[in-house]
Amino acid sequence: MAITRRALMRNGAMALAGTTVVPGFLARAVFAAETSGARAKQRVVVLFQRGAADGLNIVVPHAESYYYQARSSIAIPRDQVLDLDGFFGLHPALAPFKPLWDQKQLAIVHAAGSTDPSRSHFDAQGYMEAGTPGDRATQDGWLNRALQAEDECPCSNHKHSPFRAVSMGADVSLTLRGKVPAVAMSNVGNFRVGGLNPNAAPISDLFETMYDHSTNSLLRGTGSETFEAIKMLKATDPAHYTPANGAQYPNGQFGDSMRQIAQLLKANLGVEAAFADIGGWDHHVNEGNVNGQLARSLGDLSQGIAAFWQDMGDEGENVTLVTMSEFGRTVRQNGTGGTDHGHGNVMFILGGQVKGGKVYGQWPGLNPEQLYQNRDLAITTDYRRVLAEAVWKSLGARDLNLVFPEAGVERGSFLDYLG
């Protein structure tokens, strides 16, 4: 009985990915409600800012005089920057991050990014999600390969939930595509195949019917475990989830994604890796400074992440969250009050094991002679070094050459931002 993956993906209600037919997925999706061992309880959340975020106006090098020369109308005034260490400061729209910084749960890596020089959104995003800059042939994602590397670790119990890897959205992101099965969800509370079709059958009913009528012993023997996992998720009553500790998520897709990731992590469904994205960062025109387009995007980002952290409570101790964007913006503003496609950028890391309250990486400077191609912030930290430390220390992924082929990333190159 060949049930195709596409048959379970209509309108993104819920997608099962990893193989081309469901039986192959079910054969490997041996469900364990709770993974064993302290290491297995560590989870990684990856957030992608699509559109190339302006890292220089996000974490502002306010001690750099050239920053203000290059950005006459969009620079963040010194007296409105949320100072961090006397040199760097946060955009004021990132005020929800300041307590996390002060509590040393938030760290920053500046002048980070991909070594590939592409200024194409499509290419750069693909390279970063695949983890192979410059290689268009890579079909799987770095985080999926990290889970594969985890399976190779002797400490792995090799029993995983069908919800082990979750991608928020209609389809599994490239970051999570690969041999390890992943789940794509647009809405945790929506279990119906057919999206908005009121006559669509619930996923659980579809699976139950499929298993009852299947003569395939493999499907019937392993599918029941996946069915039980879906029933378990349903039992959490996702449509009536109430965030803990008074957390208030912002309205919109990103706030919904963060709320649902927290919900899934707290439901003890065996989630190890989660991915979500937030668009709207391509500000060529009227970017703004303290107020404007960038400020609105940063408000959504910071409020969503801060609410997630508040909602997680003590369970945040076992979470490492990392943000990334395909490339930064030009140092100099353009003639339309915006910035163009650049190079170096900034990454945030949040978590219970994070050694926060510090900006990591080497600062290259903003004087004209220090810029990449005389226009961009230079990259001094390959983003793969940041991600490699997260999956090594959180997931136990030891084969970094599998995760990031030919990158030369080794444990000795870590920034040591995780305890």
N, C-alpha and C positions, 0 to 999 in steps of 0.2 A: 504494500500500500504506500504509494509515493505521495505524501502530503508536502507540497512545496512550501518554502519559507515565505514566499510572497502571499500565499493564501492566508497566512496568519498576521499580515501586516497592514491590512486595509485601513487607510486613513490614519495609520499610526496608533491605533488603540493599544496594541502591544505587539512587539516583534520578537521572534526568537531567531538568533543569528549565530553563525559559527560554522554551519555546514549548509549544503544546498537542500537537504531534505531533513525533515524533523526526526526520523528514526535515528540518524547519526548523532543528532544533538541529545536525544533522550538516552542513548546508550552511554553517553559520557556524563550525563547530568544526575549523578547519584546524590540525592539530597541529604544534607545533614543540617538539622535545624540550628545547631550551634557548633561551630568549629572548635576544636580542642586546642588548648595551649594559649598562653598569653600572647605569643607572637601572632597567632592566627587572628586574634581579635583586632589587630591594627588595620585600619582602613585608609585608603587614599582617595581623595576627591580632587579632580582636575577641572578647572574652569578656564575656558578659552574666550578671550575678548576678541571677537572677530571684527576686522576692519582696520587693525593697526592702531593701537591706543598710543596717545601722546605721553610717553613716560616722563618727559621732562616737565610737563605740567601736572603730572600725577604725584611724583615724588620730586619735588622742586629743589635743584641745587642753588638755593638762594644766596649762597656765599660766592657764587660765580658771577663776576661783574658782566661777562659777555652774555650771559643768559638774558639779562635785561637789555643789553644793546641789540641783541638779535630778535627780541620779541617786544617791540615797542608798544603794541596794544593788547597782546594776549598774555604777557607774563603775569604771574601771580605776585602782587605787591608784597614786599618783605613783611610789612606789618599785618598781612592777612594769612601768611603761610603758617601752618601749624608746625612749629619748629620741633625737630626730633633730636638733633645732636649738634646744633650750631652751624652745620653745613647744609644738611638736607632737611626738608620739611614736607608735610602733606598738603595737598590741595584742600582748601577749607571744606569742600563737599565730602571729604573723607573723614570728617569728624568722628563718625562711629568707629573708625579704626584706632583713634588715639588711645582710648582705654586699653585696647588689646596690646598696643605697643608698650604702654606703661606697665602692663602686667607681664610683659616679656613673653607673650604668646604669639606675637606677630613679628616676623622678620622680613627683610627686604633684600633683594639682590638687584643692584643697579648695573647698567651697562651690560645687560645680558641679552642673549638672542641667538639666532641661527647664523652659522658661518656662511651660509649661501647668500650671495649678493642680490638675489632676486627682489624686485620691487613689485612683483605681481601678487595680488592677494591670493589668487587661486593656487599658484605654485608654492608660495611661501607657507600657506596654511597646510597644504598637502605634505610638504617636506617636514614641517614641525610635528604634525600628527603622526606621520610615519616614523619620525625619528631618524630619517636618512636624508639630510640636506643635499639637494642636487640630484637625487635619484628618483626619477619619475616612475620607475618600475615597481617600487615597493607597494604591495597590495595590502599589507597588514599594518597595525599600529603599534607604537612602542609600549603602550600600557597592556595590550593583549600579550605581547611578547614577555613583558615583565611577569605576568601571571603564569605564562609557560615556564619561565625561569624559576618561579616560586615552586612549581610542581617538581622541578628537578632537585630542589633542596631536600636533603635527608630529613629536615625538620618538618616537612609538609606531610599532612595526614592523607592527602590525595582524595579526600572526600569533600565535595563542594556543592553548594546550593545552585540551583538554576538561576538564582538571583545574585550569583557571585560578582558579575560585572553588569552594571546598569548604566545605560546611556539615556539621558533625558531628551526626548524628541521623537519624531516619527520614524527615524531610522537610526541604526547604530552608527555612531561617529567613526571616522577612520581610526581615531585613537584607540578604539576598543575592538576593531575588526581583527579577525584572525582565527587561529585554531581553537582558542578557548571560547566556548559559547557565551554570548552576551545577550542581554535583554534590553530592548528599546521601549521606553514608555513615554507617551505624551501626557498621560494623566493616570496616576496611581489608582484613582477611584473609578476608572472606566475600564471595565473588563470585557467590553463587547467588540466582537469582530464586526466591522462595517462602520465604525465610527459613529456618525450621527444617525444612522439608520435605526429607527425605533424598533424595527422588527428583527434586528440582528440578534443572533444567539450569543449568550455570554460565553466567554472563553472557556470557563469551566464546563459548561454544557457541551460545547464543541469537543473538548478533549474527552469527556466521558463517553460521548457517542462514538468518537473515533476509536477509543480503546475497546469498547464493548463489541464493536463490529469487526475489529481487526483480527485476522487470522495469523498475523505476524507475531510469533512468540517473543521476539526481541522487543517489539513495540509494546506488547501487553506487559511484559515482565518489568520493563524499566519505566514505562510511561506513567504508571500509577504513582511513582515517587514525585514526578513533576506535577502531576495532578494534585497530589497532597500539598505540594509547595504552594501552588496557586490558591488552593483552598485556605491555606494558612495565611497568605497575604490578604485574602478576602476577609478573613476572620478579624483582622485588625481594624475593620470598619474604616477604610481610608477616606471615605467621603465625609466623615465626621471627626477628622483628626483635629485636635486642639494643641497648638504649640505650647511647650512648657515654659515656665519661668517668665511668663508675660511677654514672650518674644512676638514681635510684630513684623511680618514680612511685607515688603513693598508690593504694591499691586503690579501686575504684569507677569510676563512669561518667566523672567529670571527669578522673581520672588517666588513664583509657584514652583519652579524647579528646585530651588534651595529648600523650600518647605517639604517637598516630597522626598528629597534625598535624606533630610533629617528623619522623616517618617520611616523610610525604608531601613535606615541604619539602626534606628531605635527599636524596630520590630523584630530584631534577632533572626533575620531571614538569611544570614550568611553573606551579606554584601561585603565584598572586599575592595572593590574599585567602582567609583561612580564618576560620570562625566556630564558636564552641562556647559552650554555656551551662552554668551550674551553679546548681541550685535550692537551696531550703531557707533563705531569708533572712528569712522573714516571722515575726519573733519577737515576737508579742504577749504571750506568757506565758513566764515563766522563761527569759529571754534569757541570764542569767548574766553574769559579768564576766570574770575571768581564766579561769575554767572554765565549762563549760556549752555550750548550743546554739551560740551565736555562735562560741565558741572552736573547736568542732569544725568548723564550716563554714570558718572562717579557716585552720585547719590543712590541710584539703583544698585550699583555694585556693592558699595559699602554697607548700605542698609540690609541688603539681602544676605551678605556674608556675616554681618554682626548678629542678625536675627538667627541665622543658622547656628552660630556659636552659642548664643544664649539658649536656644532651644535644646541643643545637645546636652547642656549641663555637664555633669561629671563624665558622661560618655565621650565628650570631646577629648578626653585624655588619650583616647585611642584613635584619634583622627589626625591625618596630615592633609591639609588643603593647599593646593598650589595654583596660582594663576599664571596665564601666559597669553601672549598675543603675537601675531605673525612677524611683525617688525615694528619699529618705532616711527617717529616723525622727524622731519627736518628740524635742525636747530633754529634756523631762521624762519620766521613766519613769511608767508607768501603775500601777494598783493591783494588777496581777498579776505584777509583776516583769518586765515587758517594755516594749516601746515600740510606738507606733502609727504609722500612715502619716504621713510628713512631707514634706519638700521638698528642701532642699539636701543634697548628698552628696559623696562622694569618688571620684576616678578615679585609677588607676595607669597609668603609661606605662613600658614596659620596652623597651630596644633598644640596639643598637650605636651608633646615631646620637643617642641621647637625652642631653641635658645634665642628668644626674640629680643626686641629692644635694640636691634643692631642692623645696620646696613652692611651687607656682605659684598664681597667683590672688590676689584681694583677700579678706582675712578680714573678715567682717561683724560678728563679735562674738556673744556668747551672752547678754548681759544682756537681761532681758525686753523692754525697749523696742527692742532690735535684732533681735528675732525676726520671722520672716515669720508674719503672722496671729497673733502673740503665742504661737506654739507651736513653730515650726520654724527650723532653720538657713536663713537667706536665701541665695538663689542670686546670686552675683556673676559667675560665668562660665557662659555658655551652653555646654552640652556640645558643641554643634555647632562652636564655635570650636576645641575640642580635637581633634575628629575631622577637621575641615577641614585643620588643619595636618598631620595624619598622612597624609592622602591626597594633599595637594598635594606634600609633600616626599618621600613614599615612592613613590607611584604616578604622580605627574606629572599629577594631575587638576587642570586649570587652571580649568575652568568651575564655580566654586563655586555659582553660582546654579542650575545643573543638579543638583548634588549636594544642596544645601539650598535649595530654592526659597523666595524671599522672606525668607530669614533675614538678609540683609544682611551675611553673613560675607565679609570681604575679607582679603587677605594681611596688610594692616596691622593687623588685629585679632588676629593669632596671638600666643600666649603665648611663642613662641620657645623651646620646650622641645626642639626637634630641631635638630641642627647642619646 
